[in-house]
Amino acid sequence: MERTVVRCAEGHVFSTASFPMQQAERLGPGRLVRCPRCARLRSVVPVTLEQQQQQRSTAG
């Protein structure tokens, strides 16, 4: 199963194997997934490769 890198509403970035209905454009990008850092059900959105690279360059 393909893993998806996502960001929760609190800003935590993590990967998840369960990102339901990715192909359903009419629902928008957000889904409810349990964040492992918050330990709560949070709204998450997929993180694009550009956003990942940008975050790494500002952190380093």
C-alpha positions as a printed NumPy array, in Angstrom:
array([[  0.   ,   0.   ,   0.   ],
       [  1.285,   3.431,  -0.926],
       [  2.101,   5.82 ,   1.937],
       [  1.11 ,   9.482,   1.728],
       [  2.934,  12.331,   3.476],
       [  0.392,  14.64 ,   5.134],
       [  0.257,  17.687,   7.416],
       [ -2.303,  17.943,  10.222],
       [ -4.101,  21.106,  11.318],
       [ -1.494,  21.572,  14.077],
       [  1.333,  21.527,  11.509],
       [  2.705,  18.052,  12.253],
       [  4.022,  16.245,   9.178],
       [  3.787,  12.455,   9.045],
       [  3.115,   9.636,   6.612],
       [  0.023,   7.483,   6.58 ],
       [ -1.042,   4.4  ,   4.68 ],
       [ -4.722,   5.222,   5.145],
       [ -5.569,   8.392,   3.243],
       [ -9.087,   7.562,   2.044],
       [-10.525,   8.502,  -1.326],
       [ -7.523,  10.368,  -2.749],
       [ -9.027,  10.295,  -6.222],
       [-12.28 ,  12.018,  -5.15 ],
       [-11.562,  15.609,  -6.223],
       [-15.056,  16.827,  -5.358],
       [-14.407,  16.21 ,  -1.662],
       [-11.376,  18.505,  -1.559],
       [ -7.906,  17.674,  -0.271],
       [ -8.664,  17.413,   3.474],
       [ -9.443,  14.182,   5.311],
       [ -9.824,  13.21 ,   8.959],
       [ -6.931,  11.033,  10.129],
       [ -5.531,  10.315,  13.598],
       [ -2.311,  12.301,  14.043],
       [  0.387,  10.263,  15.823],
       [  1.9  ,  13.4  ,  17.409],
       [ -1.367,  14.956,  18.685],
       [ -3.048,  11.588,  19.314],
       [ -6.282,  13.171,  18.063],
       [ -8.446,  12.982,  14.999],
       [ -7.304,  15.916,  12.865],
       [ -7.994,  17.35 ,   9.456],
       [ -4.991,  16.549,   7.258],
       [ -3.926,  17.552,   3.751],
       [ -1.322,  15.926,   1.503],
       [  2.105,  17.57 ,   1.437],
       [  3.527,  18.122,  -2.045],
       [  7.144,  17.341,  -2.898],
       [  7.846,  21.073,  -3.321],
       [  6.555,  21.807,   0.19 ],
       [  8.722,  19.   ,   1.619],
       [ 11.857,  20.343,  -0.065],
       [ 11.072,  23.905,   1.005],
       [ 10.565,  22.829,   4.615],
       [ 13.885,  20.93 ,   4.619],
       [ 15.807,  23.887,   3.167],
       [ 14.466,  26.307,   5.804],
       [ 15.147,  23.853,   8.64 ],
       [ 18.781,  23.26 ,   7.639]])
